[in-house]
Amino acid sequence: MLEALARRAAHAGWTQAAVIGAPEGSEDAAGLESLGVAVSPVLFGGDGPGLTFAVPGMSDVMPYASSRFSELDARQIDDYRNVWTRHLANVVSDFSPDLIHSNHVWLVSSIIKDAAPGVPVVTQCHATGLRQMELCPHLKGAVVAGARRNERFITLHAGHAAELTRILDIPSERVRVVGVGYREDIFCTEGRALKPPNTGEGTAPAGRVLYAGKYSSAKGVPQLLDAFARLSERRDGVTLHVAGTGAGGEADALRLRMERMAPGVVLHGEVGQPELAALMRASDTFVLPSLYEGIPLVLIEALACGCRIAATELPGVTGSIGPLVGDALSTIPMPALHGVDRLAPGAEDGFVDGIVDALEESLGRGALCDSGGKLPATVAGALEPYRWSSLFGRIAAVWDEARGGA
């Protein structure tokens, strides 16, 4: 997200600096620096002047070594705020920005006005900050009080906009819905291996299913594996390809389980965007049984590569994607939850059944692209607003609003 935004902004003539959180010894800045962005990281997990604990993730399960905001003690939270405030103030003093774009309605976005009181701020809500407010109610008040000082907010969809307006108690005019965007130069159908529709009788034809994301229960991975085991009994040769990774005990247990399910389950590990696009072009259906998301960008990317998609009935799926793409989407009924992203007792069997049914439906519909490799006109039209070129135009318009129309 950050690199794609920086690429478009550089193309539009913006001079940019980026302040990021990164582990000691990380090379996360390389992509941004290649675009001419001056990167100034706050370092975590080392013995230097940064923060000694691991980078806290905006989700409680991250694909790298991380800590959780809910488990940081009061001293660590104070250190976090103080280090970021000093670091931001130094960068602002050196760079003299006329606009700051921050990501996540969470701790850093709540202290920017302390470090840069005279600079307009646009904060992008990715929904994970709203989730952290539920997981860390002891931090919510300070986040709300600090973040609501920022001039503008942008969200993925109208539901998030309404929730953010309510939580921050700000006028709705300060919140703009911009959606999500995908890189159309990477995620496309060019080079896709075409397959005929699945019209055979008798034994159901095989299919290639792809999941990309973290190894975690919140993403529905345990139930996806249960569903795939059932699906394999009905479809000889069906495969589940998994791109992604995870850290911690839960991720390790899921990785071991998937390794034991070979050759039906194929692990690709963490992949870059070009590699992910290639996997999508080689797959029939992309599945996302997640229990919590905004507008899942990965579904848009999969559609752009010619995949059918199967996903949980999340608001961002049924409200933003579903009405536009027709039968390219097969939905998984949303199970009852305990808390934000955990299955309620007794909900697991029905959830697994729903994943199986959605995958059967999606694979049974055959190829999404026509014989020439083109997407249906309805799907191609639905993807147009999600191109990064379109998304950047909407974001830049909010930047101009925050700067007073300059």
N, C-alpha and C positions, 0 to 999 in steps of 0.2 A: 504493500500500500504506500509506504513512505517513499520508496524508490520510484514507483510509478508516478506519484504526484510530483516528485522532484524532477523527473524527466520531462514531464509536460510543462512545468513551470520554467525550466531552463529553456525549453523550446520557445516559450512565450516571452523570454527576455528578462525573467526575474533573476536577481542576484540572491543567492541563498546561503544560509548557514543552518546546520542541524545540530540539535542537542539530543543525544540518545543515551539510554542506559545500556551498558554492555558489560559482559564478564571481563575480568582482567585477562589480557592476552588475546582478546577477540579480534577478528578481522571483519566485523560487521560493517565497518565504515567504508570498505573498499568500493562497493557498488555506488554509494553516494558520491564518494570522492572522484570516481571516474566521470561523473556528470558535472564536475566543477563545484560541488557543494563543500563548503568548509565545515567539517564535522568536529564537534567537541563533545566527547563522551563523558558521562559520569560512570566511573568504573566500580564494579562490584566484585566481592569475593577475593580481594587481594590484601596485601599488607601496606599499600600505598595510601595516598590522601583521600581515596574514595570511601566506599562503604564495605565493611568486612564480610557481610552476609551475601548470599547468592541473590541474583536479580529476582525481585518479587514478580510473579507472573500475574497478568490480568485475568487469567483463568487459574484455578487451583491445580490443574494438571497441565504442564507445559512439556514440549518435546525436548527440553534441555534441563540441566540442573537449575533449580529455582527454589525460592522460598515462597511462602504464602503471606499475604498481608494480614490475614486473620490470625497468624501465629507469631507475628512480630510483636515484641514487647514495647512498652511505652518509650523506653530509651531509644530503641531502634527506629521507631516511627519519628521521634524527634530528630534523630540523626539524619534520617531520610529527608525530612522536610528542610532541615538546615543546610545540608550539602547541596541539595537541588537549588534552593533559593540563592545561595552564594554563587553557585556555578552559573545559573541563569543571569544573575546580575552582572557577572564578569563578561559573559558573552554579549549581553545587550550593550554594555559599555563599549566593548571593542567593535561590535558589528553595526550598531545603531540601526536596528530594523525599523521599518515603518509599518510592519504587520507581523504578528506571531500567529502561526497555525499550530494548535496543540491537539494531540490525540488522547482520547479517553476523558470522560468527565470523572476524574478521580484526583488523587493527591497532587500530582504535578500541576494539573490545570487549575487547581484551587490556590496555588501560591504564585502564579505568574504575575499577578498584579502587585504582589509584594516586591518582586524583583524588577518589574518593568511597569510602574504605575501609569506612565503616559503613552504606552504603546497599545493600539487596538489588538484585541485577541479574538480569534475565531477558534472555537473548540469543537472537534469532531467527536460525536458520540457513536461508539461502536457497540453499545449495549453491555459490554463487559463491565463498564464502570457502574451501571445501574445494578448489575448483579453483585458487584463488590459491596455496594451499599447495603444489600440484604445480608451478605456474609459478614460484614464488619459494621454493625450498627453503631458501635462506639466511635467510628470515624466519620459517619455520615454527616453529622451536623457541621463539622468543620469543612468538609468537602463542599457541602451546599452553600455555606456562607461565603467561602472563598471563590468558588467557580461561578456563582451567579453574578459576579462583578464583570465577567467577560462580556464583550460587546455582542457577539453572535455565536450561535450554535448550529451545527449541521448534523442531521440524523439520516439513518438508512431508510426509514419509512415513517408513515404518518402515526403509527402506533407508538413508536419511540418518541416522536415529537410531542405527542400528547402527554406521555409519561414524564418526559423531561420537563416540560412546561409546568406540570403539576408539582414535581419534586422540588424544582428550583424556585417555584412561585415567581415566574417571570412572564411577561407578556408573550403571547404566541408569535408576535411579529419578530421576536429576536431569534426564533428557531426556524430553520429552513430544511426541507427534505430534499436531499440530493441523490439518494440511492447509492449504489455501488458501481464499480466499473471494472472491466477486464481488458487486458492487453490484446487487442485484435490482431496485432502482428505476430503473436505467439499462439493464441487459442483460436484456431480456425480449422476448417475441414480439409485444407490442402494436404494431399498425401494420404488421406484416410482410405483404409482397405474396405471396399464395399462388400456387403453381403446381401443376398436375396432375402425377401421376407420369409419369416418362419411359417410356412404353410403346409409342412409335411404332416402326415397322419401317423398314428402309432406312437412310438417312443418320442417323447418331446425332444426337440433338437437342443444341442448344447448351447451355451451362451457364455460370454465373458463379462463378468461383473467387476467393477472397480470401486474401491473405497479409498479416499485420501484424507488423512487427518491424523489427529493424535490417537494413541492407544489409550482409551479411557472409557469408563462406564458412562460418563456424561455424553459421549458421542454415540452411545448405543452399540459399541463394538462387541461386548459379550453376547448380546442378543442377536447381532448380525451373524456371529459365528454359529450360534444355535440354529438360526434360520438357514444358513448355508448348508449345514449338515443335513437338514431335512430336504432342502432343494436338491442336493446331490443324489438323494435316493430316487428322485423323480426324473432327473435329467443327467444322462450319462455324459461325462466329459465336461460338465460345467465347471468353470474355474472362478475363483475369487482372487483378484489382485489387490494388494494392499500397499499403498504408498504412504509413508509417514513414519513416525517414531514416537517415543515417549520416554519419560524418565520416572524412576521410582518403582516401588513394589508392584503396584497395579499394572503398570506398563510392562514390567518384566514378566509377570504372570501371563498377560495376554500374548506377548511375543512368543513365549514358550508354547502356549496352546496353539498358536497359529503355525509354528514350526512343526508341531506334531500332526497337523492337518494336511501337510504336504502329501502328494503333489497338487491336491485340489486348491489349496491356498498358497499363493505365491507372494513372498515378501520382497518389495523393491527398496525398502528403507526410505530415508529422506531424499527427496529428489528436488531439483530445481524446476522452474516453470517450464522451460522447453521440454524437459524429460516428462513432466506431468502431462503436458499437452500431447506428447507422443503416446503415452499410455491411454489417454482418453480417446485418441483417434483409433486405437486398436481395440477398444471395448464397445460392447453393445449397450450396457446400462451402467450408469454411475449411481451409487447408492449412498445416501446420507441419513442414517437413522438417529440423528442427534436429538437430544432432549432440550437443547437451548441454543438458539442462534439468533442473529439479526436477519439480514437478507444474506443467505449463504452464497457468497461470490463463487465458490467452487461449483455450484450447480449451474450458474451462468456460463462459466468456463467450459464445463462439460457439454452443455448444449451447443456452444459455439464450435466444439470439436466434433459434433455429430452424434453425441451420445443421447439416448433416452435417459431420463432421470427418475429415481425413486427416492422419496424423501418423506420425513415425518411432517405431519400437518402443523407446522409452526406458522405463526402469523406472517412472517416474512416470506414463507413459501406459498401459502394459500392466498394471501392478500396481494402479494406483489408479482410473483412468478406464475402461479397457477392459472389465473384468468387469461394470461397472454399466450400460453404455449399449448393449450389443449391437451391432447392425449400423449404428448411427449413426456408429460409428468404422470407418474403413478404415485398416489399418496399412501402413507402409512398412518393409520389412525393414531392420534396422540394418546399415549397411555396416561393413567393417573400418576401424579408425581407426589413425592414427599420432599418438600422444600423446592429449591430452584431447578435442580437437574438430577434428581435421583428417583428411581421408580418407587411407587407406593407398594406396600406389601400386597401380594396377590396379582400385581399387574403384569408380571413378566411373561407368562404364557400367552396372554392375548397380544402382547407387543410382538413377540416372536411370530405368532400367526400372521399378524399384519405385515411384517417384513416379508415373509414367505409369499403371501398373496400379492404384494406389490411387485416383487421381483418376477413372479410368474406372469403377471399381467404385462409388465414392461418387456420382458424377453419374448413373450408371445406376440407382441405387436410387430416384430421384425425391424428392419433397418429404418432409421429415421430419415436418412438422406436418400435422394433419388439415385437413379443409375448413373447420373453425371456427377454425383458427389455434392449436390446442392441441398441445402436445408429447405424444408417447406417454407413458403413465403410468409406464413403466419409466424413461424419461429424466427426467421431472419428479421422480420419487422419488429418482433418483440425484443430482440437483442440490441437493436440500434441505440436506444437510450442508455444502454449499459456499456457501450464502448468508452474507453478511457478518454477519447477525444471529446465525447459528449459530456462525460462526468466532469472533466476539468473545467469546461465552460461554466457549468453550474456552480462549482466551487469558487472559481475566480469571480463570479458575480457577487457571491457573499463576501469575498475579500473586499471588493469595491464598496459594498454597503458598509462594512465595518470601518473602512477608511473615510467614510463620509462621501462616497461617490467619486473619489479622486480618480 
